[in-house]
């Protein structure tokens, strides 16, 4: 089988981290977002994965070179000279996707879930239409474009931000297509959601499958943290051995690299991810937070509801809450920052709130 992953965007919603790496390489649960998707595809037998690239493609080439060599998975780079939307990349990569008349997957680059791809393959083959869309249920469908389906899953229509209830299911950004869909897409920029799917629905050629587990679009910091909580909860239920054992300062779900150092009298958790070579000094408090590789928390500092970028430092008795700190940020001692975005390589020498430090 084959797959296409849309990784051509600039990742503006996930700044300041995409100033350092392209969005697919931003760490999530201690591995790049892209690797969660690639590993799920490989697990169900996908051997050829096409990446529709545009922004900083060389970083992805360099990162995946050794993985491709070790696993035998063929990574193909389909370079966009101009942004092609969500349908155009299919036409550009058609020669890689249409062989053998086998169905192929397509993923948006910033979705995280438990990827029930075997179930999706079986469902797609059962209805014999051109496409299957994974959908997920939401509490407030008025904020989204919703998918309206018959009880058997056949999609009837797509409704953007409905004012009255028609469905509580939204597109989860995971698709399985038969190669016939490639004939619908000319080699030009276009939206698969707005220009292709409605036509397929009118012809009864597209079905929906309800995602049974958790799902989150992690393309912006607040949703990234929510996705992290959901992912840690999933690990706690299905792979508890991946999490740190509770006790000795560990509270609730904590995922940490073996190289992490934690001092005395700390309280780490719940819902915390600690990257490689993180050092946490005595008396620190960390909750609902991700610390990227090389972060240093000095004595008695507090970090909550935040993402702290690579090799950043939080000073003694400082407090960071609701913040997105980029790479190599230095928060001075006894400083309080709340709901602040800090761009890479900046120092924060005074307390601040609700601003962007550039």
N, C-alpha and C positions, 0 to 999 in steps of 0.2 A: 504494500500500500504506500501511498504518497500523502504529503501534507503541504499546505501553504500557510505560513504565519506572516501576518501583516506587521512588519516592524519598521515601516518607513516614516513614521511620524516624528515630530520634533520633541515630543514629550513636554510641552510647555506647562501642562497642568501639574507635572511632578517636579518642577523646579523647586529648590536649587540643585537637586541631585542629578538632573539631566544636563547641567552645565559641566559635569565631570564625566559621565558616561551616558550613552544612549539608553533610553528608558528600558529596553529589554534586558540590559545588563545591570540595572539597579537591583541590589540584593533584596530578596524577600525570604524570610525564614532561612537566612544564611546561604542562599544560593540565588543566582540571577533569576529574575522573573521568567526569562526565556527558558531556563533549564527545567523549571517545573513542567512547562508545556512539552518540551522536547522529550523529557523522560517519560511522560505519560504516553506520548505517541509511540516511542520505541517499545514500551511495554506491551502494546497491542500489535506489534509487528510492522510498524512503519519503518521503511528502510531509506526512503528518499524524502528529505525535508527541504522545501524551497523557502527561503527567507526573502520577502519583498522588502528590500533595503533602500534607504535614501540618506538618512542622517548618520554620520560617523560610521559608515559600513566597515572600515578597516578594523575598528575595535572589536566588532563581532567576529570578523574573519580570524583575527589573532586569538581571541578567546576560545573559539570553537575548533581550532585546528587540531589540538591534541585530543579533544573529545571525539572528533570524527575518526581520528586515526585509531584510538583505543577501542571504539565500539563497532567500527565498520559502517556506521551510518553515513550516508552520502548527504552532505550539506551543500545545497546549491544556492547561489546568491543571484537574485534577479534584481538588477539595479534600475531604479526609476530615475530617468533624467528630469522628470517633472512629477509633482504629486498626482497620483492617479486615482485617488479616492479609495473606496473599498471594493470596487468591481474591476477597475482597470488592471490591477496586478494579476488578476486571473488570466486576462488575455495575454499579458506580457509573459506569463509563465506557462502558457497553455501547452507548449511542447514538452514540458516536464511533467504535466499533470494528467494528460489525456491518454497515456499509453495503456495498453492491455484492457481497456474498457472497465477498469476497476474504480470503485468510488474513492474519493480523496477527501481528507479533512481540510478545513480552513479555520484558523483561529485569529481572533483579535489579539493583539500583543499584551494586553494588560488585564486579562481576566484570570482569576484564580478560583479553583474549585477542586473537587476530588476526582474529576475527569472520568466519568463512567463510560469510557469509549467503546468497550466491548458491547455493552448494552445498546449503545447508539448504532453500532454496525448492524446488530441483529434487527433492530427496529427499522433502520433504513431499508434493509433488504426485504423486510416483510411488507412494506407498503408499495414498493416498486415505482416510486415517483423520483423526480430528478433531485430533490433536495430535502434535507432534514435540518431543522433549526433547533438547537437546544434552547429551552426557555426556562425561566425561573420565576417563582411567585414573589410578589412584593406587597407590602401592606398598603401603600398609597400609590395606586397606578396613575393618578392624575399628573404625576411628575414625569411620566415616561411615555414613550411610544409603546403601545401594547399590541400583543398578538392575539387575535381572535380565532379560535379553532373549534371544530366540531368535536364531539366526544371521542371519535376515532383518531383525532390528532390532525386531520386535514385542515390546513389554514384557510380561513375564509377571507380575512382582511387584516390590515394593519391600521391602527388608529393612533394618531399622535396626541398625547396629553388629553385624554377624554374628560369631558366635563361631567358626564354621567357614566356609571359603571357599565363597561362592556367586557372587561377581562382584567385579571390581576397578574397576567403573565407577560414578561418582557423578554426581548431577545438577549440571550446570554453570551453572544459573540463566539459561539462554537457551532460549526456547521459540518455536514457531511453531504457531498455532492456527487452525483453521477457525472461522467464526462460530458454528457449532452448539454449541461448548463453552459459549457464553454462557447457553444454556438450562439448563445444569447448576448454575448458581451463583445462589443467591438473594441479595438485597441485605442481607447480614448478615456480621459478621466470621467468617472461616473460613480454613482452611489448604488451599491447592491441593494441596500435597504429600501431606497426610495424609487429606484428605476427598474430593478430586476425582480425583486420578490413580489411586488403587487401583481405583475404580469403572470408570474408563475402561479400565484394563488388563484387568479382568475381562470387558469387552465388546469387547476387541481393537480399541480405538479410540485407542491411543497407541503411538508408536514412538520408538526412540532412535537418535541419530546420533552416532557417535564423533567428538569434536573432534580434528582431526589435528595441531594445533599446541599451543603453550603455553597455560596457563590458570592463573589464580589469583584467589581471593577475597581482595581487598585491604582488607577491612573492619577490620583491626587492624594496629598498627604493624609487627610482625615479618613478617606476611604481606605487608604493603605493600612492605617492602624486598625480600622474595623476589620479589614480582611485578615490581618495578622491575628486578631483575637479569635476569629472564626477558624482559622487554620490551626492555631494552637489547641483549640477545643477539639477539633477533629483528631489531631495527633494524640491528645489525652485519651480519647475514646478508642482509637484504632492502633496507635503505635506509641503507647506510654513510655516504652523504653528509650525513645528518642529524647524525652524531656529529662531535665535535671531532677534528681530525687529531692522531695521536700524535706525541710529541716535544715539546720545550720544557716539560717538566713534566707532560704529559698521558700517562697510562698506561692502556691498555685502553679500555673503552667509557665515554665521557663525553658526556653530552648537556648543552649549555649555551646559555643565551640569549646573543645577540650583545652585550648590554650588560655582561656579566660582566668583572670586572677581576681578573687574577691576577698576584701579585708574583713576584719572582725567587726561585729555589731551592725552588720548591714541587714537590710530587708529588701530582697530582690523579688519582684513579682507582686501580683499576678500579671500574666500576659506580657512577658518580656522576652525579647530576642537579643542575644549578645553575640557579636561577631568575633572574628579571630583577633587574638592579642588584645582584647579589651582588658583594661585594668581599673578596678573599682576599689578605692581606698576605704579605710575604716569609716563606719558610721553613715554610709550612704543609703538613700532610699530611692528605688527605681520601680515604677509600675507603668503598665500599658505603654511600653516604650520599646523602640528598636535602636540599639547602638551598633553602628557599622564597625568594620574592622579598625583596630588601632585607637579606639576612643579611650580617653582617660577621664575618670571622675575622681576628683580630689576629695579630701577628707570632709565628711558630713555634708556633701552636696545632695541635692534632691532633683530628680528628673521624672516628670510625669507626662503622659499623653503626648509624647514627642518622638521625633526621629532625629538622631544625632549622626551627622555624616562622618566619613572616614577621617581618622586621625585628629578629631576635634578634642578639645579639653574644656571641662567644666571645673571652675576653681572651687577652693574651699568655701563651704557655707553658701555657695551659690544655689539658686533655685531656677529651674527651667521647666515651664509648664505650657503645654499646648503649642510647642514650637517646632519649627523645621530648620535645623542648623545644617548648612552645607559642609563641604569638605574643609578640613583644617580651620575650623572656627575656634576661637579662644574666648570663653566667657570668664571674665575676671572674678576674683574672689568676692563673696558677699553681694554679688549682683543678682537681681531678680529680673527674669525676662518671662513675659507672659504673652502668648499668641503672637509671637514674633517669627518672621522669616529672615534668616541671615544667609547672605550669599557666601560662596567659598572664599577662604583665605581672609576673613575679616575678624577683627577683634571687637568684643562687646565689653566696654569699660564702664558703662553706667546702666542702671536699671531702666527698662523700657517695656512698653506693652503696645499691642495692636499696631505694629508697623513692619516695614521691610527695611532691613539694614543692608545698604548697598556699598 
